[in-house]
Amino acid sequence: MVALDHDYLEPGKGLCRDRFKGSEKSRRQVSIIQAEHISAVAQMLGKSRLAPELFRRNIVVSGINLLALKNARFYLGTALLEMSGLCHPCSRMEEALGQGGYNLMRGHGGILARVISPGEVHLGDSLRYVESL
């Protein structure tokens, strides 16, 4: 995982510099996690901070409850996305966070999204709600 300050999102590809090789219909084009959940997991582990890369998500946002985007479209930078589901933890969380990491991440994994219209996303861009589906 490499932290970037910008990238381009395309339908069917997600982030251009990501390893994702899915399809136009894939639910997993982009994964998004809340910074507040990263902080909560760090506190539960007794740490002051955890590197966002440990969580293996594409984008970290703050100040918004991602679950409020259920059945919704939203802009991230200039790209239009659509929430496609929850991003459940995988067994790699045991490696990244230690024993119990998988269970610790339950409910804190973020969301998955499809790219509807292409666009750029930069560090610090806002996430803007558009409409419910």
N, CA, C and O atoms as CSV, one atom per row, in Angstrom:
chain,resi,resn,atom,element,x,y,z
A,1,MET,N,N,0.848,-1.178,0.000
A,1,MET,CA,C,0.000,0.000,0.000
A,1,MET,C,C,0.895,1.243,0.000
A,1,MET,O,O,1.862,1.338,0.756
A,2,VAL,N,N,0.543,2.186,-0.866
A,2,VAL,CA,C,1.290,3.433,-0.993
A,2,VAL,C,C,0.310,4.589,-0.867
A,2,VAL,O,O,-0.712,4.607,-1.553
A,3,ALA,N,N,0.603,5.546,-0.009
A,3,ALA,CA,C,-0.245,6.726,0.148
A,3,ALA,C,C,0.029,7.703,-0.989
A,3,ALA,O,O,1.183,8.005,-1.296
A,4,LEU,N,N,-1.044,8.194,-1.611
A,4,LEU,CA,C,-0.932,9.141,-2.719
A,4,LEU,C,C,-1.657,10.436,-2.356
A,4,LEU,O,O,-2.558,10.433,-1.517
A,5,ASP,N,N,-1.265,11.541,-2.989
A,5,ASP,CA,C,-1.975,12.796,-2.731
A,5,ASP,C,C,-3.034,13.086,-3.795
A,5,ASP,O,O,-3.821,14.020,-3.649
A,6,HIS,N,N,-3.055,12.280,-4.874
A,6,HIS,CA,C,-4.117,12.408,-5.875
A,6,HIS,C,C,-4.133,11.173,-6.781
A,6,HIS,O,O,-3.151,10.435,-6.873
A,7,ASP,N,N,-5.259,10.972,-7.439
A,7,ASP,CA,C,-5.384,9.899,-8.425
A,7,ASP,C,C,-6.606,10.201,-9.284
A,7,ASP,O,O,-7.331,11.166,-9.043
A,8,TYR,N,N,-6.817,9.366,-10.281
A,8,TYR,CA,C,-7.938,9.506,-11.196
A,8,TYR,C,C,-8.806,8.271,-11.043
A,8,TYR,O,O,-8.291,7.153,-11.009
A,9,LEU,N,N,-10.122,8.456,-10.950
A,9,LEU,CA,C,-11.050,7.339,-10.823
A,9,LEU,C,C,-11.784,7.134,-12.137
A,9,LEU,O,O,-12.237,8.091,-12.765
A,10,GLU,N,N,-11.896,5.868,-12.548
A,10,GLU,CA,C,-12.575,5.527,-13.796
A,10,GLU,C,C,-13.574,4.406,-13.553
A,10,GLU,O,O,-13.310,3.494,-12.770
A,11,PRO,N,N,-14.736,4.474,-14.233
A,11,PRO,CA,C,-15.702,3.373,-14.126
A,11,PRO,C,C,-15.052,2.056,-14.542
A,11,PRO,O,O,-14.326,1.995,-15.534
A,12,GLY,N,N,-15.319,1.016,-13.780
A,12,GLY,CA,C,-14.775,-0.301,-14.081
A,12,GLY,C,C,-13.350,-0.512,-13.622
A,12,GLY,O,O,-12.887,-1.652,-13.570
A,13,LYS,N,N,-12.642,0.551,-13.287
A,13,LYS,CA,C,-11.246,0.450,-12.849
A,13,LYS,C,C,-11.040,0.902,-11.411
A,13,LYS,O,O,-10.149,0.395,-10.729
A,14,GLY,N,N,-11.839,1.835,-10.944
A,14,GLY,CA,C,-11.588,2.427,-9.639
A,14,GLY,C,C,-10.445,3.420,-9.756
A,14,GLY,O,O,-10.386,4.193,-10.711
A,15,LEU,N,N,-9.532,3.401,-8.780
A,15,LEU,CA,C,-8.367,4.280,-8.815
A,15,LEU,C,C,-7.383,3.777,-9.860
A,15,LEU,O,O,-7.049,2.592,-9.878
A,16,CYS,N,N,-6.921,4.656,-10.720
A,16,CYS,CA,C,-6.042,4.256,-11.821
A,16,CYS,C,C,-4.739,3.626,-11.344
A,16,CYS,O,O,-4.219,2.719,-11.995
A,17,ARG,N,N,-4.209,4.090,-10.225
A,17,ARG,CA,C,-2.930,3.547,-9.749
A,17,ARG,C,C,-3.102,2.418,-8.744
A,17,ARG,O,O,-2.149,2.045,-8.059
A,18,ASP,N,N,-4.312,1.871,-8.651
A,18,ASP,CA,C,-4.570,0.757,-7.743
A,18,ASP,C,C,-4.316,-0.556,-8.468
A,18,ASP,O,O,-4.264,-0.587,-9.698
A,19,ARG,N,N,-4.160,-1.625,-7.727
A,19,ARG,CA,C,-3.936,-2.943,-8.303
A,19,ARG,C,C,-5.240,-3.596,-8.743
A,19,ARG,O,O,-5.213,-4.660,-9.362
A,20,PHE,N,N,-6.382,-2.983,-8.437
A,20,PHE,CA,C,-7.704,-3.529,-8.768
A,20,PHE,C,C,-7.805,-3.842,-10.255
A,20,PHE,O,O,-7.464,-3.004,-11.090
A,21,LYS,N,N,-8.260,-5.016,-10.582
A,21,LYS,CA,C,-8.430,-5.418,-11.974
A,21,LYS,C,C,-9.828,-5.988,-12.161
A,21,LYS,O,O,-9.995,-7.064,-12.736
A,22,GLY,N,N,-10.813,-5.277,-11.683
A,22,GLY,CA,C,-12.187,-5.766,-11.728
A,22,GLY,C,C,-12.886,-5.459,-13.021
A,22,GLY,O,O,-12.262,-5.313,-14.072
A,23,SER,N,N,-14.190,-5.363,-12.929
A,23,SER,CA,C,-15.010,-5.109,-14.105
A,23,SER,C,C,-15.951,-3.938,-13.837
A,23,SER,O,O,-16.072,-3.457,-12.710
A,24,GLU,N,N,-16.606,-3.501,-14.892
A,24,GLU,CA,C,-17.549,-2.379,-14.804
A,24,GLU,C,C,-18.625,-2.640,-13.752
A,24,GLU,O,O,-19.108,-1.702,-13.118
A,25,LYS,N,N,-19.001,-3.899,-13.564
A,25,LYS,CA,C,-20.086,-4.236,-12.634
A,25,LYS,C,C,-19.588,-4.560,-11.225
A,25,LYS,O,O,-20.404,-4.794,-10.333
A,26,SER,N,N,-18.297,-4.581,-11.006
A,26,SER,CA,C,-17.747,-4.939,-9.701
A,26,SER,C,C,-18.197,-3.961,-8.619
A,26,SER,O,O,-18.214,-2.748,-8.831
A,27,ARG,N,N,-18.556,-4.498,-7.467
A,27,ARG,CA,C,-18.937,-3.677,-6.309
A,27,ARG,C,C,-17.706,-3.098,-5.615
A,27,ARG,O,O,-17.828,-2.142,-4.850
A,28,ARG,N,N,-16.526,-3.660,-5.869
A,28,ARG,CA,C,-15.312,-3.323,-5.124
A,28,ARG,C,C,-14.375,-2.386,-5.884
A,28,ARG,O,O,-13.159,-2.503,-5.737
A,29,GLN,N,N,-14.894,-1.470,-6.683
A,29,GLN,CA,C,-14.022,-0.583,-7.445
A,29,GLN,C,C,-13.232,0.353,-6.530
A,29,GLN,O,O,-12.066,0.645,-6.794
A,30,VAL,N,N,-13.870,0.821,-5.455
A,30,VAL,CA,C,-13.218,1.732,-4.512
A,30,VAL,C,C,-13.651,1.343,-3.099
A,30,VAL,O,O,-14.828,1.078,-2.854
A,31,SER,N,N,-12.694,1.311,-2.176
A,31,SER,CA,C,-13.019,1.080,-0.759
A,31,SER,C,C,-12.696,2.356,0.015
A,31,SER,O,O,-11.666,2.994,-0.203
A,32,ILE,N,N,-13.605,2.709,0.926
A,32,ILE,CA,C,-13.489,3.972,1.668
A,32,ILE,C,C,-13.690,3.681,3.151
A,32,ILE,O,O,-14.593,2.931,3.523
A,33,ILE,N,N,-12.850,4.273,3.994
A,33,ILE,CA,C,-12.953,4.095,5.444
A,33,ILE,C,C,-12.922,5.463,6.118
A,33,ILE,O,O,-12.328,6.411,5.603
A,34,GLN,N,N,-13.563,5.549,7.263
A,34,GLN,CA,C,-13.580,6.785,8.045
A,34,GLN,C,C,-12.336,6.869,8.921
A,34,GLN,O,O,-11.955,5.891,9.564
A,35,ALA,N,N,-11.710,8.033,8.941
A,35,ALA,CA,C,-10.547,8.261,9.811
A,35,ALA,C,C,-10.925,8.038,11.271
A,35,ALA,O,O,-10.110,7.575,12.068
A,36,GLU,N,N,-12.160,8.371,11.613
A,36,GLU,CA,C,-12.621,8.193,12.993
A,36,GLU,C,C,-12.622,6.721,13.394
A,36,GLU,O,O,-12.389,6.399,14.559
A,37,HIS,N,N,-12.879,5.833,12.453
A,37,HIS,CA,C,-12.849,4.399,12.758
A,37,HIS,C,C,-11.413,3.907,12.921
A,37,HIS,O,O,-11.144,3.018,13.729
A,38,ILE,N,N,-10.511,4.476,12.164
A,38,ILE,CA,C,-9.092,4.129,12.334
A,38,ILE,C,C,-8.638,4.533,13.734
A,38,ILE,O,O,-7.936,3.778,14.407
A,39,SER,N,N,-9.039,5.717,14.166
A,39,SER,CA,C,-8.695,6.183,15.522
A,39,SER,C,C,-9.320,5.300,16.592
A,39,SER,O,O,-8.684,4.998,17.602
A,40,ALA,N,N,-10.567,4.885,16.372
A,40,ALA,CA,C,-11.249,4.035,17.355
A,40,ALA,C,C,-10.541,2.690,17.482
A,40,ALA,O,O,-10.357,2.190,18.592
A,41,VAL,N,N,-10.146,2.105,16.364
A,41,VAL,CA,C,-9.438,0.817,16.387
A,41,VAL,C,C,-8.088,0.978,17.095
A,41,VAL,O,O,-7.686,0.116,17.877
A,42,ALA,N,N,-7.395,2.081,16.819
A,42,ALA,CA,C,-6.119,2.339,17.493
A,42,ALA,C,C,-6.320,2.398,19.003
A,42,ALA,O,O,-5.544,1.808,19.755
A,43,GLN,N,N,-7.354,3.105,19.451
A,43,GLN,CA,C,-7.630,3.203,20.892
A,43,GLN,C,C,-7.922,1.840,21.494
A,43,GLN,O,O,-7.456,1.530,22.591
A,44,MET,N,N,-8.699,1.018,20.777
A,44,MET,CA,C,-9.022,-0.318,21.286
A,44,MET,C,C,-7.770,-1.185,21.411
A,44,MET,O,O,-7.721,-2.101,22.231
A,45,LEU,N,N,-6.764,-0.890,20.595
A,45,LEU,CA,C,-5.496,-1.622,20.669
A,45,LEU,C,C,-4.508,-0.979,21.639
A,45,LEU,O,O,-3.397,-1.476,21.822
A,46,GLY,N,N,-4.917,0.132,22.260
A,46,GLY,CA,C,-4.043,0.818,23.200
A,46,GLY,C,C,-2.925,1.594,22.522
A,46,GLY,O,O,-1.872,1.824,23.117
A,47,LYS,N,N,-3.154,1.998,21.275
A,47,LYS,CA,C,-2.150,2.760,20.532
A,47,LYS,C,C,-2.660,4.175,20.291
A,47,LYS,O,O,-3.868,4.407,20.227
A,48,SER,N,N,-1.735,5.114,20.159
A,48,SER,CA,C,-2.141,6.497,19.906
A,48,SER,C,C,-2.505,6.717,18.443
A,48,SER,O,O,-3.290,7.610,18.121
A,49,ARG,N,N,-1.929,5.893,17.548
A,49,ARG,CA,C,-2.168,6.087,16.115
A,49,ARG,C,C,-1.849,4.802,15.365
A,49,ARG,O,O,-0.976,4.032,15.765
A,50,LEU,N,N,-2.574,4.583,14.265
A,50,LEU,CA,C,-2.264,3.486,13.347
A,50,LEU,C,C,-2.162,4.063,11.944
A,50,LEU,O,O,-2.916,4.967,11.585
A,51,ALA,N,N,-1.241,3.550,11.159
A,51,ALA,CA,C,-1.087,4.012,9.782
A,51,ALA,C,C,-2.310,3.580,8.971
A,51,ALA,O,O,-2.686,2.408,9.013
A,52,PRO,N,N,-2.935,4.495,8.239
A,52,PRO,CA,C,-4.115,4.149,7.429
A,52,PRO,C,C,-3.854,3.014,6.439
A,52,PRO,O,O,-4.773,2.263,6.112
A,53,GLU,N,N,-2.623,2.877,5.958
A,53,GLU,CA,C,-2.288,1.832,5.001
A,53,GLU,C,C,-2.534,0.421,5.556
A,53,GLU,O,O,-2.781,-0.511,4.790
A,54,LEU,N,N,-2.468,0.263,6.881
A,54,LEU,CA,C,-2.697,-1.044,7.496
A,54,LEU,C,C,-4.084,-1.594,7.170
A,54,LEU,O,O,-4.283,-2.808,7.138
A,55,PHE,N,N,-5.033,-0.703,6.932
A,55,PHE,CA,C,-6.428,-1.101,6.756
A,55,PHE,C,C,-6.765,-1.505,5.327
A,55,PHE,O,O,-7.864,-1.996,5.068
A,56,ARG,N,N,-5.836,-1.306,4.399
A,56,ARG,CA,C,-5.966,-1.761,3.028
A,56,ARG,C,C,-7.210,-1.203,2.337
A,56,ARG,O,O,-7.871,-1.905,1.572
A,57,ARG,N,N,-7.523,0.056,2.610
A,57,ARG,CA,C,-8.632,0.734,1.936
A,57,ARG,C,C,-8.044,1.767,0.991
A,57,ARG,O,O,-6.941,2.265,1.214
A,58,ASN,N,N,-8.787,2.092,-0.072
A,58,ASN,CA,C,-8.286,3.032,-1.071
A,58,ASN,C,C,-8.281,4.473,-0.586
A,58,ASN,O,O,-7.339,5.222,-0.844
A,59,ILE,N,N,-9.338,4.855,0.119
A,59,ILE,CA,C,-9.513,6.262,0.474
A,59,ILE,C,C,-9.940,6.381,1.931
A,59,ILE,O,O,-10.763,5.603,2.413
A,60,VAL,N,N,-9.371,7.364,2.629
A,60,VAL,CA,C,-9.735,7.669,4.007
A,60,VAL,C,C,-10.422,9.033,4.009
A,60,VAL,O,O,-9.886,10.005,3.477
A,61,VAL,N,N,-11.612,9.101,4.612
A,61,VAL,CA,C,-12.348,10.361,4.733
A,61,VAL,C,C,-12.593,10.633,6.214
A,61,VAL,O,O,-12.447,9.744,7.052
A,62,SER,N,N,-12.965,11.866,6.521
A,62,SER,CA,C,-13.314,12.187,7.906
A,62,SER,C,C,-14.496,13.147,7.928
A,62,SER,O,O,-14.764,13.859,6.961
A,63,GLY,N,N,-15.187,13.144,9.051
A,63,GLY,CA,C,-16.292,14.079,9.252
A,63,GLY,C,C,-17.606,13.666,8.625
A,63,GLY,O,O,-18.525,14.481,8.540
A,64,ILE,N,N,-17.723,12.418,8.181
A,64,ILE,CA,C,-18.971,11.944,7.589
A,64,ILE,C,C,-19.202,10.495,7.996
A,64,ILE,O,O,-18.273,9.689,8.036
A,65,ASN,N,N,-20.454,10.182,8.295
A,65,ASN,CA,C,-20.832,8.800,8.584
A,65,ASN,C,C,-21.066,8.106,7.249
A,65,ASN,O,O,-22.080,8.351,6.595
A,66,LEU,N,N,-20.155,7.256,6.843
A,66,LEU,CA,C,-20.253,6.602,5.542
A,66,LEU,C,C,-21.515,5.755,5.400
A,66,LEU,O,O,-22.008,5.574,4.287
A,67,LEU,N,N,-22.044,5.233,6.500
A,67,LEU,CA,C,-23.258,4.427,6.417
A,67,LEU,C,C,-24.460,5.260,5.981
A,67,LEU,O,O,-25.457,4.706,5.517
A,68,ALA,N,N,-24.380,6.572,6.124
A,68,ALA,CA,C,-25.458,7.458,5.664
A,68,ALA,C,C,-25.529,7.497,4.139
A,68,ALA,O,O,-26.483,8.039,3.582
A,69,LEU,N,N,-24.534,6.931,3.460
A,69,LEU,CA,C,-24.507,6.921,1.994
A,69,LEU,C,C,-25.151,5.661,1.412
A,69,LEU,O,O,-25.060,5.418,0.208
A,70,LYS,N,N,-25.797,4.865,2.255
A,70,LYS,CA,C,-26.463,3.652,1.765
A,70,LYS,C,C,-27.458,4.030,0.675
A,70,LYS,O,O,-28.253,4.955,0.839
A,71,ASN,N,N,-27.404,3.304,-0.443
A,71,ASN,CA,C,-28.287,3.559,-1.589
A,71,ASN,C,C,-28.178,4.990,-2.093
A,71,ASN,O,O,-29.183,5.600,-2.458
A,72,ALA,N,N,-26.973,5.524,-2.116
A,72,ALA,CA,C,-26.794,6.924,-2.528
A,72,ALA,C,C,-25.630,7.069,-3.504
A,72,ALA,O,O,-24.746,6.218,-3.597
A,73,ARG,N,N,-25.672,8.187,-4.226
A,73,ARG,CA,C,-24.565,8.614,-5.076
A,73,ARG,C,C,-23.930,9.842,-4.436
A,73,ARG,O,O,-24.594,10.635,-3.769
A,74,PHE,N,N,-22.608,9.976,-4.662
A,74,PHE,CA,C,-21.882,11.092,-4.061
A,74,PHE,C,C,-20.663,11.409,-4.906
A,74,PHE,O,O,-20.146,10.559,-5.631
A,75,TYR,N,N,-20.218,12.649,-4.798
A,75,TYR,CA,C,-18.981,13.063,-5.456
A,75,TYR,C,C,-17.843,12.950,-4.469
A,75,TYR,O,O,-17.980,13.290,-3.294
A,76,LEU,N,N,-16.725,12.470,-4.961
A,76,LEU,CA,C,-15.465,12.497,-4.230
A,76,LEU,C,C,-14.509,13.166,-5.195
A,76,LEU,O,O,-14.131,12.574,-6.205
A,77,GLY,N,N,-14.113,14.397,-4.894
A,77,GLY,CA,C,-13.402,15.204,-5.875
A,77,GLY,C,C,-14.360,15.473,-7.015
A,77,GLY,O,O,-15.479,15.933,-6.786
A,78,THR,N,N,-13.940,15.193,-8.246
A,78,THR,CA,C,-14.825,15.402,-9.395
A,78,THR,C,C,-15.428,14.095,-9.907
A,78,THR,O,O,-16.131,14.103,-10.918
A,79,ALA,N,N,-15.170,12.982,-9.238
A,79,ALA,CA,C,-15.700,11.681,-9.643
A,79,ALA,C,C,-17.032,11.411,-8.947
A,79,ALA,O,O,-17.193,11.696,-7.760
A,80,LEU,N,N,-17.977,10.863,-9.693
A,80,LEU,CA,C,-19.272,10.474,-9.135
A,80,LEU,C,C,-19.222,8.988,-8.792
A,80,LEU,O,O,-18.886,8.159,-9.637
A,81,LEU,N,N,-19.560,8.659,-7.541
A,81,LEU,CA,C,-19.542,7.282,-7.064
A,81,LEU,C,C,-20.908,6.896,-6.530
A,81,LEU,O,O,-21.768,7.743,-6.287
A,82,GLU,N,N,-21.085,5.595,-6.353
A,82,GLU,CA,C,-22.325,5.051,-5.805
A,82,GLU,C,C,-21.952,3.990,-4.787
A,82,GLU,O,O,-21.202,3.064,-5.096
A,83,MET,N,N,-22.471,4.121,-3.574
A,83,MET,CA,C,-22.188,3.104,-2.557
A,83,MET,C,C,-22.741,1.774,-3.028
A,83,MET,O,O,-23.890,1.692,-3.463
A,84,SER,N,N,-21.925,0.731,-2.943
A,84,SER,CA,C,-22.349,-0.581,-3.422
A,84,SER,C,C,-22.367,-1.635,-2.322
A,84,SER,O,O,-22.734,-2.783,-2.571
A,85,GLY,N,N,-21.974,-1.258,-1.108
A,85,GLY,CA,C,-22.022,-2.213,-0.005
A,85,GLY,C,C,-21.041,-1.876,1.091
A,85,GLY,O,O,-20.329,-0.872,1.038
A,86,LEU,N,N,-21.022,-2.743,2.086
A,86,LEU,CA,C,-20.100,-2.591,3.207
A,86,LEU,C,C,-18.773,-3.264,2.863
A,86,LEU,O,O,-18.741,-4.255,2.132
A,87,CYS,N,N,-17.693,-2.725,3.387
A,87,CYS,CA,C,-16.369,-3.318,3.192
A,87,CYS,C,C,-16.021,-4.079,4.475
A,87,CYS,O,O,-15.495,-3.515,5.435
A,88,HIS,N,N,-16.329,-5.363,4.457
A,88,HIS,CA,C,-16.090,-6.199,5.631
A,88,HIS,C,C,-14.601,-6.503,5.773
A,88,HIS,O,O,-13.873,-6.526,4.781
A,89,PRO,N,N,-14.152,-6.736,6.997
A,89,PRO,CA,C,-12.728,-7.052,7.193
A,89,PRO,C,C,-12.386,-8.413,6.598
A,89,PRO,O,O,-13.251,-9.272,6.427
A,90,CYS,N,N,-11.122,-8.585,6.292
A,90,CYS,CA,C,-10.641,-9.874,5.796
A,90,CYS,C,C,-9.626,-10.428,6.792
A,90,CYS,O,O,-9.269,-9.764,7.765
A,91,SER,N,N,-9.172,-11.643,6.541
A,91,SER,CA,C,-8.236,-12.297,7.461
A,91,SER,C,C,-6.896,-11.561,7.549
A,91,SER,O,O,-6.136,-11.780,8.492
A,92,ARG,N,N,-6.601,-10.696,6.580
A,92,ARG,CA,C,-5.338,-9.942,6.635
A,92,ARG,C,C,-5.300,-8.975,7.829
A,92,ARG,O,O,-4.231,-8.500,8.212
A,93,MET,N,N,-6.445,-8.695,8.402
A,93,MET,CA,C,-6.470,-7.813,9.570
A,93,MET,C,C,-5.791,-8.481,10.765
A,93,MET,O,O,-5.290,-7.798,11.658
A,94,GLU,N,N,-5.773,-9.802,10.782
A,94,GLU,CA,C,-5.038,-10.524,11.826
A,94,GLU,C,C,-3.539,-10.253,11.686
A,94,GLU,O,O,-2.844,-10.079,12.687
A,95,GLU,N,N,-3.045,-10.216,10.457
A,95,GLU,CA,C,-1.629,-9.935,10.201
A,95,GLU,C,C,-1.308,-8.473,10.504
A,95,GLU,O,O,-0.286,-8.170,11.119
A,96,ALA,N,N,-2.182,-7.576,10.072
A,96,ALA,CA,C,-1.925,-6.136,10.191
A,96,ALA,C,C,-2.071,-5.626,11.622
A,96,ALA,O,O,-1.296,-4.778,12.065
A,97,LEU,N,N,-3.074,-6.149,12.349
A,97,LEU,CA,C,-3.387,-5.612,13.670
A,97,LEU,C,C,-3.061,-6.569,14.809
A,97,LEU,O,O,-3.098,-6.182,15.977
A,98,GLY,N,N,-2.741,-7.811,14.474
A,98,GLY,CA,C,-2.467,-8.806,15.501
A,98,GLY,C,C,-3.675,-9.689,15.753
A,98,GLY,O,O,-4.733,-9.508,15.151
A,99,GLN,N,N,-3.501,-10.640,16.646
A,99,GLN,CA,C,-4.569,-11.580,16.963
A,99,GLN,C,C,-5.812,-10.825,17.408
A,99,GLN,O,O,-5.746,-9.937,18.258
A,100,GLY,N,N,-6.936,-11.188,16.824
A,100,GLY,CA,C,-8.197,-10.509,17.140
A,100,GLY,C,C,-8.492,-9.332,16.226
A,100,GLY,O,O,-9.545,-8.706,16.344
A,101,GLY,N,N,-7.574,-9.024,15.316
A,101,GLY,CA,C,-7.741,-7.879,14.408
A,101,GLY,C,C,-8.971,-7.973,13.536
A,101,GLY,O,O,-9.637,-6.970,13.278
A,102,TYR,N,N,-9.277,-9.183,13.079
A,102,TYR,CA,C,-10.470,-9.379,12.247
A,102,TYR,C,C,-11.726,-8.977,13.017
A,102,TYR,O,O,-12.532,-8.186,12.527
A,103,ASN,N,N,-11.889,-9.519,14.216
A,103,ASN,CA,C,-13.082,-9.212,15.009
A,103,ASN,C,C,-13.111,-7.751,15.443
A,103,ASN,O,O,-14.183,-7.154,15.538
A,104,LEU,N,N,-11.966,-7.185,15.702
A,104,LEU,CA,C,-11.875,-5.784,16.092
A,104,LEU,C,C,-12.383,-4.860,14.987
A,104,LEU,O,O,-12.966,-3.812,15.266
A,105,MET,N,N,-12.160,-5.253,13.733
A,105,MET,CA,C,-12.550,-4.437,12.584
A,105,MET,C,C,-14.028,-4.570,12.207
A,105,MET,O,O,-14.531,-3.777,11.411
A,106,ARG,N,N,-14.721,-5.549,12.759
A,106,ARG,CA,C,-16.128,-5.732,12.410
A,106,ARG,C,C,-16.905,-4.467,12.755
A,106,ARG,O,O,-16.869,-3.981,13.885
A,107,GLY,N,N,-17.607,-3.951,11.753
A,107,GLY,CA,C,-18.372,-2.715,11.933
A,107,GLY,C,C,-17.552,-1.459,11.707
A,107,GLY,O,O,-18.087,-0.352,11.765
A,108,HIS,N,N,-16.260,-1.613,11.451
A,108,HIS,CA,C,-15.378,-0.459,11.241
A,108,HIS,C,C,-14.678,-0.494,9.886
A,108,HIS,O,O,-13.732,0.262,9.665
A,109,GLY,N,N,-15.124,-1.356,8.981
A,109,GLY,CA,C,-14.415,-1.570,7.721
A,109,GLY,C,C,-14.678,-0.568,6.622
A,109,GLY,O,O,-13.935,-0.526,5.641
A,110,GLY,N,N,-15.720,0.245,6.759
A,110,GLY,CA,C,-16.024,1.238,5.741
A,110,GLY,C,C,-16.988,0.725,4.695
A,110,GLY,O,O,-17.763,-0.199,4.945
A,111,ILE,N,N,-16.935,1.333,3.513
A,111,ILE,CA,C,-17.870,0.997,2.445
A,111,ILE,C,C,-17.137,0.706,1.131
A,111,ILE,O,O,-15.954,1.006,0.968
A,112,LEU,N,N,-17.879,0.121,0.223
A,112,LEU,CA,C,-17.421,-0.103,-1.149
A,112,LEU,C,C,-18.222,0.813,-2.054
A,112,LEU,O,O,-19.360,1.166,-1.742
A,113,ALA,N,N,-17.627,1.199,-3.179
A,113,ALA,CA,C,-18.331,2.074,-4.119
A,113,ALA,C,C,-17.947,1.743,-5.549
A,113,ALA,O,O,-16.847,1.262,-5.821
A,114,ARG,N,N,-18.878,2.009,-6.461
A,114,ARG,CA,C,-18.640,1.924,-7.899
A,114,ARG,C,C,-18.418,3.332,-8.419
A,114,ARG,O,O,-19.030,4.282,-7.930
A,115,VAL,N,N,-17.549,3.472,-9.402
A,115,VAL,CA,C,-17.342,4.761,-10.052
A,115,VAL,C,C,-18.373,4.870,-11.172
A,115,VAL,O,O,-18.411,4.029,-12.071
A,116,ILE,N,N,-19.207,5.905,-11.117
A,116,ILE,CA,C,-20.259,6.125,-12.109
A,116,ILE,C,C,-19.752,7.032,-13.229
A,116,ILE,O,O,-19.942,6.745,-14.411
A,117,SER,N,N,-19.103,8.130,-12.837
A,117,SER,CA,C,-18.505,9.063,-13.802
A,117,SER,C,C,-17.066,9.321,-13.381
A,117,SER,O,O,-16.795,9.491,-12.192
A,118,PRO,N,N,-16.134,9.355,-14.336
A,118,PRO,CA,C,-14.726,9.527,-14.001
A,118,PRO,C,C,-14.421,10.910,-13.446
A,118,PRO,O,O,-15.179,11.860,-13.643
A,119,GLY,N,N,-13.305,11.002,-12.755
A,119,GLY,CA,C,-12.854,12.288,-12.240
A,119,GLY,C,C,-11.617,12.138,-11.378
A,119,GLY,O,O,-11.159,11.033,-11.088
A,120,GLU,N,N,-11.092,13.282,-10.977
A,120,GLU,CA,C,-9.900,13.310,-10.127
A,120,GLU,C,C,-10.287,13.434,-8.665
A,120,GLU,O,O,-11.309,14.028,-8.321
A,121,VAL,N,N,-9.454,12.864,-7.816
A,121,VAL,CA,C,-9.594,13.029,-6.375
A,121,VAL,C,C,-8.222,13.431,-5.833
A,121,VAL,O,O,-7.200,12.842,-6.187
A,122,HIS,N,N,-8.222,14.440,-4.974
A,122,HIS,CA,C,-6.999,14.958,-4.365
A,122,HIS,C,C,-7.124,14.905,-2.850
A,122,HIS,O,O,-8.225,14.980,-2.304
A,123,LEU,N,N,-6.009,14.776,-2.192
A,123,LEU,CA,C,-5.974,14.833,-0.738
A,123,LEU,C,C,-6.656,16.117,-0.290
A,123,LEU,O,O,-6.298,17.200,-0.753
A,124,GLY,N,N,-7.622,16.012,0.593
A,124,GLY,CA,C,-8.341,17.179,1.097
A,124,GLY,C,C,-9.642,17.476,0.378
A,124,GLY,O,O,-10.387,18.356,0.809
A,125,ASP,N,N,-9.946,16.760,-0.723
A,125,ASP,CA,C,-11.213,16.966,-1.425
A,125,ASP,C,C,-12.385,16.576,-0.540
A,125,ASP,O,O,-12.268,15.711,0.328
A,126,SER,N,N,-13.505,17.223,-0.774
A,126,SER,CA,C,-14.731,16.926,-0.029
A,126,SER,C,C,-15.489,15.772,-0.654
A,126,SER,O,O,-15.411,15.527,-1.858
A,127,LEU,N,N,-16.221,15.073,0.189
A,127,LEU,CA,C,-17.180,14.096,-0.254
A,127,LEU,C,C,-18.539,14.785,-0.181
A,127,LEU,O,O,-18.936,15.265,0.880
A,128,ARG,N,N,-19.253,14.834,-1.307
A,128,ARG,CA,C,-20.519,15.562,-1.378
A,128,ARG,C,C,-21.652,14.638,-1.791
A,128,ARG,O,O,-21.600,14.027,-2.859
A,129,TYR,N,N,-22.662,14.534,-0.963
A,129,TYR,CA,C,-23.845,13.738,-1.230
A,129,TYR,C,C,-24.575,14.310,-2.434
A,129,TYR,O,O,-24.663,15.530,-2.577
A,130,VAL,N,N,-25.111,13.434,-3.322
A,130,VAL,CA,C,-25.852,13.881,-4.490
A,130,VAL,C,C,-27.315,13.489,-4.386
A,130,VAL,O,O,-28.195,14.350,-4.387
A,131,GLU,N,N,-27.584,12.156,-4.292
A,131,GLU,CA,C,-28.967,11.702,-4.289
A,131,GLU,C,C,-29.089,10.282,-3.781
A,131,GLU,O,O,-28.135,9.505,-3.814
A,132,SER,N,N,-30.294,9.954,-3.306
A,132,SER,CA,C,-30.603,8.579,-2.953
A,132,SER,C,C,-31.094,7.856,-4.194
A,132,SER,O,O,-31.696,8.463,-5.080
A,133,LEU,N,N,-30.841,6.580,-4.254
A,133,LEU,CA,C,-31.275,5.781,-5.417
A,133,LEU,C,C,-32.610,5.127,-5.140
A,133,LEU,O,O,-33.138,4.416,-5.995
